[in-house]
Amino acid sequence: MNFITHSLLMAERLLRNLSRQPWWIVISLVQPIIWLLLYGQLFKRVVELPGFNADSYISFVTPGIVIMSALMAGGWNGMGMIMELNQGVMDRLLVSPMNRAAIITGRIISMAAVSIVQSLILISLGFLTGARFAGGIPGVIVLLICGMLLAAPFAALSNALALLIRKQESVIGASNFILMPLTFLSPVFMASAVMPDWIRSVSRYNPVNWSVEAARAALNGNTDWSFVLLRIGCLLVFAVFCAALATRAFRAYQRSA
């Protein structure tokens, strides 16, 4: 019970700090909004390619941008950890009676809350620019769930890197090295059917691909729920694996502190 309570208290502390700088949410959305608006216009004719199987590119790319935004939010979550390490906040938390696992979990919960707000903003913007989803509200809910299930494991990995490396520049470099290839080795911007064969093969093992495919399947209507649930299950397994890695990294940090 202490774990849940402490996780929520940690998340509340982080969200309260964020409430003092609400423009951060807006600033962090600048790049996804630019990609949504510019890519939506620049590539709107690609739906005419044989095998693309989409009527509107803005409807196709909006869930991809939402997933990408969640991925980036999770992948950069370790920056806050480094700030707390440098400011001595982590040392104070370690001498408090707070549950140790809640320190990481609370960060992930707060990140998920912010990610939902950002995702709803992007979905609304996509709708205003012409995106339409036959899956309706249930499909949007699945999209939000897929985004959170992708953001959470990458947030855990980001925090693990922060605890092990403890250098902001190194974590930034590692995050870019991981996040950008995963984004472009997935159907965020392009349908799998028109990708090169080698990218399509690699994307089968890409968690970003699982998230995007499940979200699009739920949004398109006539949903094959076995297809969606299989990919959500894979995301859950991946999240558990990353949480275990983050726990080991935190224990390593405790031993060295």
HUDADA-V151508 format. One record per residue. OMEGA is omega in radians with two decimals (none if undefined). Layout:
# HUDADA-V151508
((OMEGA) (OMEGA))
This chain:
# HUDADA-V151508
((3.12) (-3.13) (-3.13) (-3.13) (-3.12) (3.10) (3.14) (3.10) (3.11) (3.12) (3.12) (3.12) (-3.12) (3.13) (3.09) (3.08) (-3.13) (-3.13) (3.12) (3.10) (-3.05) (3.13) (3.11) (3.13) (-3.14) (-3.11) (-3.12) (3.13) (-3.04) (-3.11) (3.10) (3.14) (3.10) (3.13) (-3.13) (-3.09) (-3.07) (3.13) (3.13) (3.11) (-3.05) (-3.03) (-3.05) (3.14) (-3.09) (3.11) (3.12) (3.11) (3.10) (3.10) (-3.11) (3.04) (3.04) (-3.13) (-3.08) (-3.13) (-3.14) (3.06) (3.14) (-2.97) (-3.09) (3.09) (3.09) (3.12) (3.10) (3.12) (3.13) (3.13) (3.11) (3.11) (-3.13) (3.12) (3.11) (-3.07) (-3.14) (-3.09) (-3.13) (3.12) (3.10) (3.10) (3.13) (3.11) (3.14) (3.06) (-3.10) (-3.11) (3.14) (-3.13) (-3.11) (3.11) (3.12) (3.11) (-3.09) (3.11) (3.09) (3.11) (-3.11) (3.05) (-3.03) (-3.13) (-3.12) (3.13) (3.10) (-3.08) (3.12) (3.11) (-3.12) (3.12) (3.14) (3.11) (3.14) (3.12) (3.12) (-3.13) (3.11) (3.12) (3.14) (-3.14) (3.13) (3.08) (-3.14) (3.11) (3.12) (3.12) (3.09) (3.12) (-3.14) (-3.13) (3.00) (-3.14) (3.10) (-3.04) (-3.13) (-3.13) (3.06) (-3.08) (3.09) (3.11) (3.10) (3.11) (3.10) (3.10) (3.13) (3.13) (3.13) (3.10) (-3.14) (-3.13) (3.03) (-3.10) (-3.05) (-3.13) (3.12) (3.00) (3.10) (3.11) (3.14) (3.10) (3.09) (3.09) (-3.14) (-3.13) (-3.10) (-3.06) (3.07) (3.09) (-3.06) (-3.10) (-3.12) (3.13) (3.09) (3.13) (-3.14) (-3.14) (3.12) (-3.13) (-3.10) (-2.94) (-3.07) (3.09) (3.13) (3.13) (-3.06) (3.01) (3.13) (-3.13) (3.09) (-3.06) (-3.02) (3.13) (-3.11) (-3.05) (-3.11) (3.07) (2.98) (-3.06) (-3.07) (3.10) (3.12) (3.12) (-3.14) (-3.05) (3.12) (-3.11) (-3.08) (3.13) (3.09) (3.10) (3.13) (-3.10) (-3.12) (-3.11) (3.14) (-3.12) (-3.12) (3.13) (3.13) (-3.09) (-3.04) (-3.08) (-3.07) (-2.96) (2.96) (-3.01) (3.07) (3.08) (-3.12) (-3.07) (3.09) (-3.13) (3.05) (3.08) (3.10) (3.10) (3.11) (3.11) (3.12) (3.13) (3.12) (3.12) (-3.12) (3.09) (3.10) (3.10) (3.13) (3.12) (3.12) (3.11) (-3.14) (3.10) (3.09) (3.11) (3.13) (-3.13) (-3.08) (-3.08) (none))
